[in-house]
């Protein structure tokens, strides 16, 4: 789990544009069908709800990342290649 990646995702989750929110919802829908999705502890759920009451209360059992933060980070990708990064090399030019 990359903490910098997740922190960036949490920030994005809070300030997401309509297009970004759609991407998050699409990624979460994919994760909802994954057998590696695990429920976060009660303490973790309280933290997520303090940040965003609509945040996912699950984490990826494959990489250990909380899904709300992971799916909101444009640079993140699924460790099982079920969804990919929105950032391409062209994004930096």
Backbone atoms as SQL, in Angstrom:
CREATE TABLE atoms (id INTEGER PRIMARY KEY, chain TEXT, resi INTEGER, resn TEXT, atom TEXT, x REAL, y REAL, z REAL);
INSERT INTO atoms VALUES
  (1, 'A', 1, 'UNK', 'N', 0.852, -1.174, 0.000),
  (2, 'A', 1, 'UNK', 'CA', 0.000, 0.000, 0.000),
  (3, 'A', 1, 'UNK', 'C', 0.899, 1.238, 0.000),
  (4, 'A', 2, 'UNK', 'N', 0.634, 2.149, -0.921),
  (5, 'A', 2, 'UNK', 'CA', 1.380, 3.388, -1.033),
  (6, 'A', 2, 'UNK', 'C', 0.583, 4.496, -0.344),
  (7, 'A', 3, 'UNK', 'N', 1.063, 4.959, 0.805),
  (8, 'A', 3, 'UNK', 'CA', 0.312, 5.949, 1.587),
  (9, 'A', 3, 'UNK', 'C', 0.160, 7.277, 0.852),
  (10, 'A', 4, 'UNK', 'N', 1.163, 7.682, 0.096),
  (11, 'A', 4, 'UNK', 'CA', 1.076, 8.927, -0.665),
  (12, 'A', 4, 'UNK', 'C', -0.046, 8.835, -1.706),
  (13, 'A', 5, 'UNK', 'N', -0.134, 7.695, -2.357),
  (14, 'A', 5, 'UNK', 'CA', -1.176, 7.448, -3.358),
  (15, 'A', 5, 'UNK', 'C', -2.568, 7.510, -2.716),
  (16, 'A', 6, 'UNK', 'N', -2.704, 6.895, -1.570),
  (17, 'A', 6, 'UNK', 'CA', -3.995, 6.877, -0.880),
  (18, 'A', 6, 'UNK', 'C', -4.358, 8.270, -0.373),
  (19, 'A', 7, 'UNK', 'N', -3.387, 9.007, 0.177),
  (20, 'A', 7, 'UNK', 'CA', -3.656, 10.376, 0.642),
  (21, 'A', 7, 'UNK', 'C', -4.116, 11.257, -0.503),
  (22, 'A', 8, 'UNK', 'N', -3.490, 11.108, -1.651),
  (23, 'A', 8, 'UNK', 'CA', -3.890, 11.874, -2.832),
  (24, 'A', 8, 'UNK', 'C', -5.322, 11.485, -3.232),
  (25, 'A', 9, 'UNK', 'N', -5.626, 10.201, -3.115),
  (26, 'A', 9, 'UNK', 'CA', -6.969, 9.728, -3.422),
  (27, 'A', 9, 'UNK', 'C', -8.011, 10.303, -2.479),
  (28, 'A', 10, 'UNK', 'N', -7.695, 10.353, -1.167),
  (29, 'A', 10, 'UNK', 'CA', -8.635, 10.928, -0.197),
  (30, 'A', 10, 'UNK', 'C', -8.917, 12.382, -0.549),
  (31, 'A', 11, 'UNK', 'N', -7.860, 13.130, -0.877),
  (32, 'A', 11, 'UNK', 'CA', -8.040, 14.540, -1.261),
  (33, 'A', 11, 'UNK', 'C', -8.936, 14.629, -2.499),
  (34, 'A', 12, 'UNK', 'N', -8.638, 13.813, -3.498),
  (35, 'A', 12, 'UNK', 'CA', -9.446, 13.808, -4.723),
  (36, 'A', 12, 'UNK', 'C', -10.893, 13.441, -4.441),
  (37, 'A', 13, 'UNK', 'N', -11.093, 12.526, -3.512),
  (38, 'A', 13, 'UNK', 'CA', -12.437, 12.078, -3.163),
  (39, 'A', 13, 'UNK', 'C', -13.278, 13.252, -2.663),
  (40, 'A', 14, 'UNK', 'N', -12.646, 14.136, -1.907),
  (41, 'A', 14, 'UNK', 'CA', -13.351, 15.281, -1.324),
  (42, 'A', 14, 'UNK', 'C', -13.626, 16.366, -2.351),
  (43, 'A', 15, 'UNK', 'N', -12.698, 16.613, -3.276),
  (44, 'A', 15, 'UNK', 'CA', -12.816, 17.744, -4.215),
  (45, 'A', 15, 'UNK', 'C', -13.140, 17.308, -5.643),
  (46, 'A', 16, 'UNK', 'N', -13.597, 16.103, -5.840),
  (47, 'A', 16, 'UNK', 'CA', -13.812, 15.554, -7.181),
  (48, 'A', 16, 'UNK', 'C', -14.817, 16.341, -8.004),
  (49, 'A', 17, 'UNK', 'N', -14.475, 16.493, -9.299),
  (50, 'A', 17, 'UNK', 'CA', -15.396, 17.085, -10.264),
  (51, 'A', 17, 'UNK', 'C', -16.456, 16.042, -10.629),
  (52, 'A', 18, 'UNK', 'N', -17.464, 16.440, -11.377),
  (53, 'A', 18, 'UNK', 'CA', -18.520, 15.500, -11.789),
  (54, 'A', 18, 'UNK', 'C', -17.931, 14.349, -12.605),
  (55, 'A', 19, 'UNK', 'N', -17.001, 14.650, -13.507),
  (56, 'A', 19, 'UNK', 'CA', -16.375, 13.616, -14.325),
  (57, 'A', 19, 'UNK', 'C', -15.546, 12.663, -13.456),
  (58, 'A', 20, 'UNK', 'N', -14.840, 13.236, -12.511),
  (59, 'A', 20, 'UNK', 'CA', -14.013, 12.438, -11.605),
  (60, 'A', 20, 'UNK', 'C', -14.902, 11.545, -10.727),
  (61, 'A', 21, 'UNK', 'N', -16.027, 12.085, -10.238),
  (62, 'A', 21, 'UNK', 'CA', -16.956, 11.284, -9.434),
  (63, 'A', 21, 'UNK', 'C', -17.494, 10.105, -10.226),
  (64, 'A', 22, 'UNK', 'N', -17.742, 10.331, -11.516),
  (65, 'A', 22, 'UNK', 'CA', -18.224, 9.245, -12.369),
  (66, 'A', 22, 'UNK', 'C', -17.166, 8.142, -12.474),
  (67, 'A', 23, 'UNK', 'N', -15.894, 8.538, -12.628),
  (68, 'A', 23, 'UNK', 'CA', -14.809, 7.570, -12.693),
  (69, 'A', 23, 'UNK', 'C', -14.730, 6.772, -11.393),
  (70, 'A', 24, 'UNK', 'N', -14.839, 7.465, -10.260),
  (71, 'A', 24, 'UNK', 'CA', -14.795, 6.798, -8.954),
  (72, 'A', 24, 'UNK', 'C', -15.928, 5.777, -8.853),
  (73, 'A', 25, 'UNK', 'N', -17.127, 6.178, -9.230),
  (74, 'A', 25, 'UNK', 'CA', -18.280, 5.278, -9.166),
  (75, 'A', 25, 'UNK', 'C', -18.088, 4.063, -10.063),
  (76, 'A', 26, 'UNK', 'N', -17.527, 4.271, -11.261),
  (77, 'A', 26, 'UNK', 'CA', -17.288, 3.160, -12.179),
  (78, 'A', 26, 'UNK', 'C', -16.259, 2.188, -11.591),
  (79, 'A', 27, 'UNK', 'N', -15.187, 2.738, -11.017),
  (80, 'A', 27, 'UNK', 'CA', -14.166, 1.883, -10.402),
  (81, 'A', 27, 'UNK', 'C', -14.747, 1.116, -9.217),
  (82, 'A', 28, 'UNK', 'N', -15.499, 1.805, -8.362),
  (83, 'A', 28, 'UNK', 'CA', -16.093, 1.136, -7.195),
  (84, 'A', 28, 'UNK', 'C', -17.071, 0.043, -7.614),
  (85, 'A', 29, 'UNK', 'N', -17.801, 0.266, -8.706),
  (86, 'A', 29, 'UNK', 'CA', -18.735, -0.753, -9.200),
  (87, 'A', 29, 'UNK', 'C', -17.981, -2.018, -9.608),
  (88, 'A', 30, 'UNK', 'N', -16.808, -1.835, -10.205),
  (89, 'A', 30, 'UNK', 'CA', -15.975, -2.982, -10.570),
  (90, 'A', 30, 'UNK', 'C', -15.489, -3.683, -9.301),
  (91, 'A', 31, 'UNK', 'N', -15.013, -2.893, -8.336),
  (92, 'A', 31, 'UNK', 'CA', -14.515, -3.465, -7.079),
  (93, 'A', 31, 'UNK', 'C', -15.620, -4.182, -6.304),
  (94, 'A', 32, 'UNK', 'N', -16.854, -3.678, -6.409),
  (95, 'A', 32, 'UNK', 'CA', -17.975, -4.308, -5.702),
  (96, 'A', 32, 'UNK', 'C', -18.185, -5.756, -6.145),
  (97, 'A', 33, 'UNK', 'N', -17.794, -6.076, -7.373),
  (98, 'A', 33, 'UNK', 'CA', -17.972, -7.424, -7.906),
  (99, 'A', 33, 'UNK', 'C', -16.768, -8.331, -7.636),
  (100, 'A', 34, 'UNK', 'N', -15.712, -7.770, -7.074),
  (101, 'A', 34, 'UNK', 'CA', -14.454, -8.510, -6.892),
  (102, 'A', 34, 'UNK', 'C', -14.474, -9.351, -5.614),
  (103, 'A', 35, 'UNK', 'N', -14.021, -10.595, -5.692),
  (104, 'A', 35, 'UNK', 'CA', -13.983, -11.441, -4.502),
  (105, 'A', 35, 'UNK', 'C', -12.920, -11.009, -3.490),
  (106, 'A', 36, 'UNK', 'N', -12.017, -10.097, -3.867),
  (107, 'A', 36, 'UNK', 'CA', -10.962, -9.630, -2.954),
  (108, 'A', 36, 'UNK', 'C', -11.404, -8.444, -2.099),
  (109, 'A', 37, 'UNK', 'N', -12.611, -7.929, -2.337),
  (110, 'A', 37, 'UNK', 'CA', -13.124, -6.799, -1.558),
  (111, 'A', 37, 'UNK', 'C', -13.387, -7.263, -0.127),
  (112, 'A', 38, 'UNK', 'N', -12.839, -6.516, 0.848),
  (113, 'A', 38, 'UNK', 'CA', -12.981, -6.856, 2.260),
  (114, 'A', 38, 'UNK', 'C', -13.527, -5.649, 3.025),
  (115, 'A', 39, 'UNK', 'N', -14.291, -5.898, 4.079),
  (116, 'A', 39, 'UNK', 'CA', -14.828, -4.803, 4.882),
  (117, 'A', 39, 'UNK', 'C', -13.760, -4.272, 5.834),
  (118, 'A', 40, 'UNK', 'N', -13.702, -2.941, 5.936),
  (119, 'A', 40, 'UNK', 'CA', -12.754, -2.253, 6.815),
  (120, 'A', 40, 'UNK', 'C', -13.229, -2.397, 8.269),
  (121, 'A', 41, 'UNK', 'N', -12.290, -2.315, 9.197),
  (122, 'A', 41, 'UNK', 'CA', -12.616, -2.397, 10.628),
  (123, 'A', 41, 'UNK', 'C', -13.559, -1.264, 11.042),
  (124, 'A', 42, 'UNK', 'N', -14.172, -1.403, 12.194),
  (125, 'A', 42, 'UNK', 'CA', -15.080, -0.389, 12.715),
  (126, 'A', 42, 'UNK', 'C', -14.383, 0.962, 12.859),
  (127, 'A', 43, 'UNK', 'N', -13.144, 0.953, 13.327),
  (128, 'A', 43, 'UNK', 'CA', -12.378, 2.199, 13.466),
  (129, 'A', 43, 'UNK', 'C', -12.138, 2.833, 12.097),
  (130, 'A', 44, 'UNK', 'N', -11.758, 2.025, 11.128),
  (131, 'A', 44, 'UNK', 'CA', -11.548, 2.516, 9.765),
  (132, 'A', 44, 'UNK', 'C', -12.818, 3.092, 9.172),
  (133, 'A', 45, 'UNK', 'N', -13.942, 2.448, 9.443),
  (134, 'A', 45, 'UNK', 'CA', -15.222, 2.949, 8.935),
  (135, 'A', 45, 'UNK', 'C', -15.530, 4.323, 9.518),
  (136, 'A', 46, 'UNK', 'N', -15.246, 4.520, 10.809),
  (137, 'A', 46, 'UNK', 'CA', -15.480, 5.818, 11.446),
  (138, 'A', 46, 'UNK', 'C', -14.628, 6.897, 10.791),
  (139, 'A', 47, 'UNK', 'N', -13.382, 6.571, 10.473),
  (140, 'A', 47, 'UNK', 'CA', -12.497, 7.523, 9.804),
  (141, 'A', 47, 'UNK', 'C', -13.023, 7.883, 8.417),
  (142, 'A', 48, 'UNK', 'N', -13.433, 6.892, 7.665),
  (143, 'A', 48, 'UNK', 'CA', -13.966, 7.136, 6.318),
  (144, 'A', 48, 'UNK', 'C', -15.203, 8.018, 6.392),
  (145, 'A', 49, 'UNK', 'N', -16.113, 7.711, 7.299),
  (146, 'A', 49, 'UNK', 'CA', -17.333, 8.506, 7.409),
  (147, 'A', 49, 'UNK', 'C', -17.052, 9.927, 7.883),
  (148, 'A', 50, 'UNK', 'N', -15.971, 10.132, 8.624),
  (149, 'A', 50, 'UNK', 'CA', -15.584, 11.489, 9.034),
  (150, 'A', 50, 'UNK', 'C', -15.115, 12.296, 7.825),
  (151, 'A', 51, 'UNK', 'N', -14.504, 11.625, 6.837),
  (152, 'A', 51, 'UNK', 'CA', -14.022, 12.291, 5.630),
  (153, 'A', 51, 'UNK', 'C', -15.165, 12.482, 4.635),
  (154, 'A', 52, 'UNK', 'N', -15.933, 11.427, 4.426),
  (155, 'A', 52, 'UNK', 'CA', -17.026, 11.487, 3.451),
  (156, 'A', 52, 'UNK', 'C', -18.039, 10.401, 3.803),
  (157, 'A', 53, 'UNK', 'N', -19.226, 10.799, 4.160),
  (158, 'A', 53, 'UNK', 'CA', -20.249, 9.841, 4.592),
  (159, 'A', 53, 'UNK', 'C', -20.622, 8.841, 3.498),
  (160, 'A', 54, 'UNK', 'N', -20.305, 9.164, 2.233),
  (161, 'A', 54, 'UNK', 'CA', -20.621, 8.270, 1.124),
  (162, 'A', 54, 'UNK', 'C', -19.439, 7.376, 0.740),
  (163, 'A', 55, 'UNK', 'N', -18.325, 7.490, 1.468),
  (164, 'A', 55, 'UNK', 'CA', -17.125, 6.720, 1.145),
  (165, 'A', 55, 'UNK', 'C', -17.321, 5.227, 1.343),
  (166, 'A', 56, 'UNK', 'N', -16.642, 4.466, 0.518),
  (167, 'A', 56, 'UNK', 'CA', -16.696, 3.012, 0.609),
  (168, 'A', 56, 'UNK', 'C', -16.075, 2.542, 1.923),
  (169, 'A', 57, 'UNK', 'N', -16.686, 1.548, 2.538),
  (170, 'A', 57, 'UNK', 'CA', -16.169, 1.006, 3.802),
  (171, 'A', 57, 'UNK', 'C', -15.426, -0.315, 3.555),
  (172, 'A', 58, 'UNK', 'N', -14.829, -0.422, 2.379),
  (173, 'A', 58, 'UNK', 'CA', -14.128, -1.642, 1.999),
  (174, 'A', 58, 'UNK', 'C', -12.688, -1.345, 1.609),
  (175, 'A', 59, 'UNK', 'N', -11.878, -2.385, 1.613),
  (176, 'A', 59, 'UNK', 'CA', -10.509, -2.274, 1.132),
  (177, 'A', 59, 'UNK', 'C', -10.229, -3.435, 0.191),
  (178, 'A', 60, 'UNK', 'N', -9.159, -3.298, -0.573),
  (179, 'A', 60, 'UNK', 'CA', -8.755, -4.343, -1.511),
  (180, 'A', 60, 'UNK', 'C', -7.946, -5.391, -0.761),
  (181, 'A', 61, 'UNK', 'N', -8.406, -6.609, -0.763),
  (182, 'A', 61, 'UNK', 'CA', -7.689, -7.694, -0.112),
  (183, 'A', 61, 'UNK', 'C', -6.420, -8.073, -0.854),
  (184, 'A', 62, 'UNK', 'N', -6.278, -7.628, -2.085),
  (185, 'A', 62, 'UNK', 'CA', -5.096, -7.937, -2.882),
  (186, 'A', 62, 'UNK', 'C', -3.927, -7.005, -2.544),
  (187, 'A', 63, 'UNK', 'N', -4.207, -5.679, -2.480),
  (188, 'A', 63, 'UNK', 'CA', -3.122, -4.719, -2.227),
  (189, 'A', 63, 'UNK', 'C', -3.223, -4.056, -0.853),
  (190, 'A', 64, 'UNK', 'N', -4.372, -4.189, -0.170),
  (191, 'A', 64, 'UNK', 'CA', -4.544, -3.630, 1.163),
  (192, 'A', 64, 'UNK', 'C', -5.019, -2.193, 1.204),
  (193, 'A', 65, 'UNK', 'N', -5.274, -1.579, 0.055),
  (194, 'A', 65, 'UNK', 'CA', -5.674, -0.169, 0.001),
  (195, 'A', 65, 'UNK', 'C', -7.168, 0.011, 0.272),
  (196, 'A', 66, 'UNK', 'N', -7.542, 1.090, 0.996),
  (197, 'A', 66, 'UNK', 'CA', -8.965, 1.401, 1.158),
  (198, 'A', 66, 'UNK', 'C', -9.518, 1.804, -0.213),
  (199, 'A', 67, 'UNK', 'N', -10.650, 1.249, -0.581),
  (200, 'A', 67, 'UNK', 'CA', -11.184, 1.478, -1.923),
  (201, 'A', 67, 'UNK', 'C', -11.594, 2.924, -2.177),
  (202, 'A', 68, 'UNK', 'N', -12.083, 3.626, -1.155),
  (203, 'A', 68, 'UNK', 'CA', -12.486, 5.022, -1.362),
  (204, 'A', 68, 'UNK', 'C', -11.292, 5.856, -1.821),
  (205, 'A', 69, 'UNK', 'N', -10.147, 5.692, -1.199),
  (206, 'A', 69, 'UNK', 'CA', -8.953, 6.446, -1.583),
  (207, 'A', 69, 'UNK', 'C', -8.326, 5.936, -2.863),
  (208, 'A', 70, 'UNK', 'N', -8.226, 4.635, -3.000),
  (209, 'A', 70, 'UNK', 'CA', -7.587, 4.038, -4.180),
  (210, 'A', 70, 'UNK', 'C', -8.343, 4.365, -5.450),
  (211, 'A', 71, 'UNK', 'N', -9.654, 4.240, -5.424),
  (212, 'A', 71, 'UNK', 'CA', -10.431, 4.475, -6.641),
  (213, 'A', 71, 'UNK', 'C', -10.506, 5.954, -7.015),
  (214, 'A', 72, 'UNK', 'N', -10.256, 6.855, -6.073),
  (215, 'A', 72, 'UNK', 'CA', -10.321, 8.289, -6.348),
  (216, 'A', 72, 'UNK', 'C', -9.006, 8.855, -6.872),
  (217, 'A', 73, 'UNK', 'N', -7.915, 8.106, -6.756),
  (218, 'A', 73, 'UNK', 'CA', -6.623, 8.586, -7.234),
  (219, 'A', 73, 'UNK', 'C', -6.501, 8.309, -8.725),
  (220, 'A', 74, 'UNK', 'N', -6.341, 9.374, -9.509),
  (221, 'A', 74, 'UNK', 'CA', -6.237, 9.233, -10.962),
  (222, 'A', 74, 'UNK', 'C', -5.072, 8.350, -11.381),
  (223, 'A', 75, 'UNK', 'N', -4.006, 8.339, -10.598),
  (224, 'A', 75, 'UNK', 'CA', -2.800, 7.591, -10.940),
  (225, 'A', 75, 'UNK', 'C', -2.868, 6.122, -10.534),
  (226, 'A', 76, 'UNK', 'N', -3.840, 5.760, -9.726),
  (227, 'A', 76, 'UNK', 'CA', -3.949, 4.378, -9.250),
  (228, 'A', 76, 'UNK', 'C', -4.475, 3.451, -10.328),
  (229, 'A', 77, 'UNK', 'N', -4.147, 2.188, -10.160),
  (230, 'A', 77, 'UNK', 'CA', -4.714, 1.152, -11.012),
  (231, 'A', 77, 'UNK', 'C', -4.983, -0.072, -10.148),
  (232, 'A', 78, 'UNK', 'N', -5.873, -0.891, -10.599),
  (233, 'A', 78, 'UNK', 'CA', -6.221, -2.113, -9.877),
  (234, 'A', 78, 'UNK', 'C', -5.056, -3.092, -9.964),
  (235, 'A', 79, 'UNK', 'N', -4.673, -3.724, -8.843),
  (236, 'A', 79, 'UNK', 'CA', -3.573, -4.685, -8.890),
  (237, 'A', 79, 'UNK', 'C', -3.911, -5.929, -9.719),
  (238, 'A', 80, 'UNK', 'N', -5.182, -6.121, -10.007),
  (239, 'A', 80, 'UNK', 'CA', -5.619, -7.251, -10.838),
  (240, 'A', 80, 'UNK', 'C', -5.953, -6.815, -12.260),
  (241, 'A', 81, 'UNK', 'N', -5.629, -5.547, -12.593),
  (242, 'A', 81, 'UNK', 'CA', -5.849, -4.957, -13.929),
  (243, 'A', 81, 'UNK', 'C', -7.319, -4.901, -14.330),
  (244, 'A', 82, 'UNK', 'N', -8.203, -4.733, -13.351),
  (245, 'A', 82, 'UNK', 'CA', -9.630, -4.619, -13.655),
  (246, 'A', 82, 'UNK', 'C', -9.998, -3.193, -14.056),
  (247, 'A', 83, 'UNK', 'N', -9.189, -2.213, -13.652),
  (248, 'A', 83, 'UNK', 'CA', -9.308, -0.827, -14.107),
  (249, 'A', 83, 'UNK', 'C', -7.916, -0.217, -14.070),
  (250, 'A', 84, 'UNK', 'N', -7.700, 0.797, -14.907),
  (251, 'A', 84, 'UNK', 'CA', -6.354, 1.353, -15.078),
  (252, 'A', 84, 'UNK', 'C', -6.292, 2.824, -14.702),
  (253, 'A', 85, 'UNK', 'N', -5.069, 3.330, -14.634),
  (254, 'A', 85, 'UNK', 'CA', -4.813, 4.735, -14.337),
  (255, 'A', 85, 'UNK', 'C', -5.427, 5.629, -15.412),
  (256, 'A', 86, 'UNK', 'N', -5.923, 6.794, -14.993),
  (257, 'A', 86, 'UNK', 'CA', -6.406, 7.799, -15.944),
  (258, 'A', 86, 'UNK', 'C', -5.277, 8.695, -16.413),
  (259, 'A', 87, 'UNK', 'N', -4.131, 8.591, -15.787),
  (260, 'A', 87, 'UNK', 'CA', -2.996, 9.434, -16.131),
  (261, 'A', 87, 'UNK', 'C', -2.156, 8.724, -17.179),
  (262, 'A', 88, 'UNK', 'N', -1.941, 9.405, -18.285),
  (263, 'A', 88, 'UNK', 'CA', -1.111, 8.875, -19.356),
  (264, 'A', 88, 'UNK', 'C', 0.113, 9.766, -19.503),
  (265, 'A', 89, 'UNK', 'N', 1.144, 9.300, -20.201),
  (266, 'A', 89, 'UNK', 'CA', 2.312, 10.172, -20.395),
  (267, 'A', 89, 'UNK', 'C', 1.948, 11.517, -21.025),
  (268, 'A', 90, 'UNK', 'N', 0.923, 11.551, -21.882),
  (269, 'A', 90, 'UNK', 'CA', 0.497, 12.782, -22.525),
  (270, 'A', 90, 'UNK', 'C', -0.087, 13.775, -21.515),
  (271, 'A', 91, 'UNK', 'N', -0.555, 13.291, -20.372),
  (272, 'A', 91, 'UNK', 'CA', -1.154, 14.146, -19.357),
  (273, 'A', 91, 'UNK', 'C', -0.143, 15.134, -18.776),
  (274, 'A', 92, 'UNK', 'N', 1.121, 14.803, -18.872),
  (275, 'A', 92, 'UNK', 'CA', 2.151, 15.635, -18.277),
  (276, 'A', 92, 'UNK', 'C', 2.708, 16.688, -19.232),
  (277, 'A', 93, 'UNK', 'N', 2.234, 16.731, -20.475),
  (278, 'A', 93, 'UNK', 'CA', 2.746, 17.710, -21.460),
  (279, 'A', 93, 'UNK', 'C', 1.792, 18.831, -21.691);
